[in-house]
């Protein structure tokens, strides 16, 4: 009796595509997965700190730079 064909969810396809893209990025830049993970975590932390500063002092002189850090965190 043949097995029924599984339906693949779009989120699964996006996740697999992201993993393949990540692997290609690691290979093309000659870094390890751990180095890339550390860099992404640093970007997330910087973005979270920028969000906190923007909440505490919305008229900050560094508003443009902080907004860029938040945008990068959201992209990650």
GIHU-V393022 format. One record per pair of residues at least 24 apart in sequence whose ideal C-beta (glycine too) atoms are under 10 Angstrom apart, sorted by the first residue. I is the first residue (numbers start at 1). GAP is how many residues later the second one is. D is the distance in whole Angstrom. If there is no record, write none. Layout:
i & gap & d
I & GAP & D
I & GAP & D
This chain:
i & gap & d
39 & 37 & 9
40 & 33 & 10
40 & 36 & 5
41 & 35 & 9
42 & 34 & 10
43 & 26 & 8
43 & 29 & 5
43 & 30 & 6
43 & 32 & 9
43 & 33 & 5
44 & 28 & 9
44 & 29 & 5
44 & 30 & 10
44 & 32 & 6
45 & 24 & 10
45 & 28 & 8
46 & 24 & 9
46 & 26 & 8
46 & 27 & 7
46 & 30 & 10
47 & 24 & 8
47 & 25 & 6
47 & 26 & 2
47 & 27 & 7
47 & 28 & 9
47 & 29 & 7
48 & 25 & 7
49 & 24 & 9
